[in-house]
Amino acid sequence: MLHCEGKTVVGNYHGTTVTGKIESYRLAYGGRIRYTVFLDKPIQLPWRSELTDTVILNASDIQKVQN
């Protein structure tokens, strides 16, 4: 799923379902692909005091790719 900037994805981030657009991607240690996703709706994470509007997902955490 390389060259997918701008595509909307649905994924799982630490047990929370998130939806957003892929801003960028990078190859991580071991050849895994990690995607920076700007969320459609910010989420509250238990370990942060502020809302989060960007998350990093592994390719295996992406459940669905749209458009």
Backbone bond lengths (Angstrom), bond angles and torsions (degrees), N, CA, C in turn:
res aa  C-N    CA-C-N  psi(-1)  N-CA   C-N-CA  omega(-1)  CA-C   N-CA-C  phi
1 M - - - 1.452 - - 1.529 109.70 -
2 L 1.307 118.04 41.67 1.461 120.96 177.03 1.526 110.36 -76.16
3 H 1.314 116.08 165.23 1.465 122.85 179.18 1.526 111.01 54.72
4 C 1.314 115.93 54.83 1.463 120.45 -175.14 1.529 112.45 -122.05
5 E 1.323 117.74 18.17 1.452 120.05 178.81 1.527 109.59 -56.88
6 G 1.330 115.60 137.93 1.454 120.91 178.88 1.514 114.35 90.69
7 K 1.315 117.97 -12.89 1.467 120.11 178.68 1.525 109.45 -78.30
8 T 1.337 115.39 146.16 1.454 121.59 177.60 1.519 108.72 -89.19
9 V 1.329 115.41 134.12 1.463 120.85 -179.57 1.526 110.40 -128.94
10 V 1.323 114.32 154.56 1.457 122.50 170.16 1.516 105.48 -115.94
11 G 1.319 116.11 130.62 1.452 119.22 -177.12 1.513 112.90 -147.45
12 N 1.318 115.10 -179.13 1.452 122.49 -179.67 1.529 108.26 -116.75
13 Y 1.332 116.08 120.76 1.459 121.15 178.18 1.520 108.47 -119.49
14 H 1.317 117.76 103.90 1.464 123.96 -179.95 1.530 111.58 50.27
15 G 1.331 116.51 45.45 1.457 121.33 176.49 1.518 115.39 87.01
16 T 1.314 117.42 -1.10 1.459 121.84 179.33 1.519 109.22 -109.76
17 T 1.332 117.06 130.01 1.462 120.82 176.79 1.529 108.55 -77.27
18 V 1.329 116.16 128.00 1.467 121.50 -178.38 1.527 109.67 -126.42
19 T 1.331 115.68 152.09 1.459 122.69 176.45 1.516 107.93 -132.17
20 G 1.333 116.35 135.77 1.458 119.62 178.65 1.516 111.77 -176.83
21 K 1.330 115.04 -176.93 1.464 122.18 -178.91 1.523 110.30 -102.17
22 I 1.319 115.44 139.36 1.455 120.70 177.88 1.527 108.71 -73.86
23 E 1.334 116.14 123.45 1.462 121.68 177.16 1.523 111.26 -89.28
24 S 1.333 115.68 -39.65 1.466 120.11 -177.59 1.518 108.65 -163.22
25 Y 1.328 114.87 173.31 1.454 120.29 175.64 1.519 108.35 -145.06
26 R 1.327 115.46 161.97 1.457 119.85 176.78 1.517 108.57 -151.52
27 L 1.300 115.14 156.98 1.454 120.69 173.79 1.519 108.32 -86.78
28 A 1.307 115.99 128.80 1.458 121.78 179.90 1.526 109.51 -100.33
29 Y 1.310 115.29 173.97 1.454 121.79 178.53 1.528 109.47 -53.60
30 G 1.301 117.32 134.64 1.454 121.70 179.95 1.519 113.78 86.80
31 G 1.330 117.53 4.71 1.458 120.91 177.34 1.514 115.13 84.62
32 R 1.327 117.57 6.06 1.472 119.91 177.65 1.523 109.97 -72.89
33 I 1.306 115.89 152.53 1.469 121.29 177.14 1.519 107.90 -104.41
34 R 1.335 115.55 131.58 1.468 121.85 178.21 1.518 108.47 -120.66
35 Y 1.333 115.72 134.33 1.464 122.23 -175.65 1.519 110.75 -112.61
36 T 1.322 116.61 133.73 1.455 121.60 171.90 1.524 106.47 -90.28
37 V 1.342 116.39 121.11 1.463 122.39 -174.33 1.520 109.22 -118.69
38 F 1.346 116.09 123.80 1.463 122.01 174.07 1.523 106.63 -88.06
39 L 1.325 117.11 118.59 1.458 122.25 -171.71 1.529 112.62 -75.93
40 D 1.338 114.92 145.51 1.472 120.65 174.49 1.520 110.52 -67.10
41 K 1.332 116.07 -35.20 1.462 122.06 -179.77 1.526 107.62 -135.40
42 P 1.331 118.05 122.56 1.469 120.23 179.68 1.534 111.22 -58.22
43 I 1.335 115.78 150.70 1.462 120.98 179.25 1.523 110.05 -120.71
44 Q 1.327 114.90 156.32 1.465 121.56 175.24 1.517 107.99 -101.42
45 L 1.300 116.94 123.24 1.453 122.15 177.81 1.519 109.27 -101.54
46 P 1.327 117.74 143.13 1.471 120.32 -175.22 1.524 114.06 -59.43
47 W 1.321 118.04 -28.09 1.466 120.59 -175.32 1.529 113.14 -96.42
48 R 1.349 116.91 6.01 1.473 120.21 178.12 1.511 109.98 -124.03
49 S 1.324 116.66 148.20 1.463 119.94 179.32 1.532 111.97 -88.76
50 E 1.337 116.79 -18.45 1.466 120.38 -179.02 1.525 110.39 -109.78
51 L 1.337 115.49 160.77 1.457 120.49 174.05 1.525 109.34 -67.21
52 T 1.318 116.08 150.32 1.459 122.60 179.38 1.519 108.92 -114.30
53 D 1.343 117.42 129.72 1.466 119.79 179.45 1.527 112.85 -112.03
54 T 1.331 117.23 0.58 1.461 121.69 179.01 1.530 108.90 -138.81
55 V 1.326 115.89 135.39 1.471 120.82 176.53 1.522 108.89 -133.84
56 I 1.318 115.99 162.83 1.463 121.89 175.08 1.522 107.49 -113.08
57 L 1.330 115.83 121.72 1.456 121.69 -178.58 1.521 110.55 -112.08
58 N 1.320 115.89 141.35 1.452 120.74 168.18 1.526 107.95 -75.09
59 A 1.306 116.78 156.41 1.466 120.61 178.00 1.524 110.45 -57.51
60 S 1.324 117.32 -35.64 1.465 121.01 -179.03 1.527 113.00 -69.69
61 D 1.340 117.82 -17.27 1.462 121.78 179.41 1.519 112.82 -86.98
62 I 1.329 118.11 -9.86 1.458 121.65 -179.93 1.518 108.86 -84.27
63 Q 1.326 115.58 123.45 1.460 121.24 -176.15 1.527 112.53 -95.30
64 K 1.343 116.63 -30.35 1.460 119.80 -173.85 1.529 109.31 -153.50
65 V 1.329 115.77 139.12 1.476 121.47 176.31 1.522 107.16 -116.44
66 Q 1.327 115.72 128.94 1.469 121.03 179.74 1.523 109.15 -112.93
67 N 1.317 116.30 158.09 1.478 127.17 -179.03 1.484 110.00 38.28
